[in-house]
Amino acid sequence: MLYAILTLALVVAIYAPQYWVRHTMRKYSKEISQMPGTGGELAQHLVDRLELEGVTVETTDEGRDHFDPSAPAVRLSPSIHDGKSLTALAVATHEVGHAIQFSRNEAVFQLRSRYMPTAMLLRRAGEVILLVVPIVALVLKAPPLIIALVALSLGLQLLGAGAYLIMLPEEWDASFNKALPILEQGEYVPESSLPAIRSVLRAAALTYFASALASIVNLGRWALLLRR
């Protein structure tokens, strides 16, 4: 019974933050015909207005909105780039916020370049080790070695997930120190829409956090299974 309760709590913890982010994005994704431009047009306008030299605005796969400093480019999914919704405008401005961080060479932007490659490497290494565990179990049949490999895998993935949490200040800055002041000026969205804009910007800032939390809680589920 206790195990079932703990498992249910873990499942809720895994999916609740991600569900909230997706729910918020969908909630304000309704097209508004009176909107003067699309998310992509607003992003390009801000790049030009703020004189972010060398920064381009491009489309990318759906759900993969990001700023690529190696290009440098603000990359927006079709629903954001071509959309005329509050979600489209908020997400586009959030990604421009990263471009502003990059152009100003702000210390907060270094969090991504410093920790993202390490986070991805650690998580992939942990996942690869976990994949070979069944083979080791079948061939060697050595329980201590199997437990050690699983523990190493979980440890590496935990470190990788932790690195994503370190980047949260960068995401928060892009939303609330960069994007929100721009949208609060009243040139792009009416004041009545600002509460919705804040919600979308919050969801955009917490996307990485929700993903990292899911990874950490998923590791907790593995730990519970190992104790059985």
N, C-alpha and C positions, 0 to 999 in steps of 0.2 A: 504493500500500500504506500509506504513511504517512498519507495523507488518510483512508483507511478506518479505520485505528486511532484517529486523532484523533476521527473522527465517532462511532465506537463508544464512546470514552471520554466524549464529550460527552453521548451518549444516556443512558449509565449515570448520569452526574452529574446529568442533568436529572430522571430518574425515581426514582433510588434513595432520596433523602430523602423524596419524597412517598409512595413505596411503603411506606417504613418507618413513616411517620406513620399511613397508612391501615391497614396491617397491625396495628399496635399497637392502634388503636382497635377494629378488628374482633376481635382476639384476646381482648379482655376485655369484649366486648359481650354475652356469654352471660347470659341472664336468671337471676337467683338468687332463687328463690322465698322464701328466708328473709330477704331484704332487707326491713327495716322500712318502707321507703318508696321512692318513685321519685326520679329526679333533680330533677324539678320540685318535689316536696314538700320535698326537702332544701334546695333553693335558697330556697324560701319560708320554711322554718324558720330558715335562717341570716339571711335579710333581717330577719325579726322579732326573732330573738335578738340580732343585732348592732345593732338599731335603725337600719337604713339607711333613714332617712326619705325617703319619696317614691319609693323604688325598688319596681318591680313585677316580677313574673315572668310571662312570656308565651311562647307558642309561635311558631315561625317556620318557614321552609322547611327541609327536611332538609339537613344539612351547613352550615347558616348560623348556628351558635351564636355569639353575641356579646353584648357589653354595649353598649347604646345610651345614651350620656350625655345625649342631647337629650330622652329621654322622662321620666326615666331608667328603663331597663328591662333586666332580664336576659332575653335571648331565647334559647330553647332549641328545637332541632329535636324533632320528635315522638319519635324514638328515645331522645333524652336526657331530655326532659321526662317521658315516660311510662315510661321504661325502669327496670328494677331490675337493673342490671349495674354492674360496677366502672367501666366506661367512662362510664356515665350519671352516676354519683355524682361521679367525678373531674372530668369536663367541666363539670358544673353548678357544682361548687365553684370551679373555675377562673374561670368567668364571674362568680360572686359575688365572687371576688378582685378583679376589675376594679371591681365596684361598691364594694368597700371602698376601693380607691384613689381612686375618684371622690368618695365621701362624706367622706374625710379630706383631700381636695384635695391629694393627694401630688404632688410634682414629677414623679415617674416617669410618672404618668398623663397629663401634659401632652404626652408624646412623641406619643401618638396624635393628639390634636387639632391639634398643631402641624405634624406631618409627613404624616399620612394624606391630607388634601385635596391637598397638593402632589404627593405620590407618584402619586395617581390622575390628576391633571391632566397631569403630565409623561408618564405612560405612555400616556394616551389621545391626547395631542398627537402623540407619536411614532408610535403606531399609525395615526392619520389620515394623517400625512405618508407613511408607508410604503404606504398604500393608494392614494395619488395618484401614486406613482412610475411604475406602468405606463402611466398616462394621459400623464404628462409624456414618458415614453420614446417613446410612440406618436406624440404630436403634435409635440414639439419635436426629438426625436432628437438631444439634446445630452448626450453621455456625461459631461462635467464636471459639469453641473447635476444629472444623475441621481445621480452619486456623492456630490455634496454633500448632496442631499436624503436619501439613504440614511444617510449619516454623521450628519446631524442627527437623523434618526429614532432611530438606534441610541443616540446620545448622550442624547437625552431619555429613552428607555426605561431606559437604564442608571442615570441619575440617579433615576428613579422607583423602580427596584428597590432602589437603595441606601437610599432613604428607608425602605423596609420593614425593612431590616436595623437601622436606627437604633431601631426600636420593639422590638427583641428584649429589652432589659432590662425593659420593661414587662410583656411576656408571661412572662418568667422570674420576675419578682416576683409576679405573680398566681398562678403555680403553686406556687413553692417558699417564698415568704415569707408568702403569704396562705392558699392552699388546703391545702397539706401540713400545716402546724401544726394546722389545724382537724381534718383527717382522722386525724392521729396521736394525737388525744386518746382514740381508742378507742370513742367514742360511736356512730359511724356505720358503721365497717368494722372487722373484727377485725385484730389485729396481723399475722396471717399473710398478709393481703391487701395490706399496705403496699408490698411490692416491686412488685406489679402496679399499684397506685395511682401510685407514683412514675413508672413507665414511661408511663402514660397522661398524667400531668401534664407529663412531659417532651415527649411528642408534642404536647400542646396548646400548650405554650410555643413549640415549634419549627415550628408550622404556617405562620406567616408567613415564617419563615426559609426553609423548604423552598420556598415559593412564590417568594420573592425570588431564591433560588439558581437555580431553574429559569429564571427570567426572564433572569438574568445569563448563565447558560450558553447559553441560546438565542440571546442576542446574540452570544456567541462563535461559534456556528455560522454566523450571518449574516456575521460578519467573515471566517471561513474561506472562505465562498462568494464574497465580494467579492474575495478575493485570487487567485482562480482566473482 
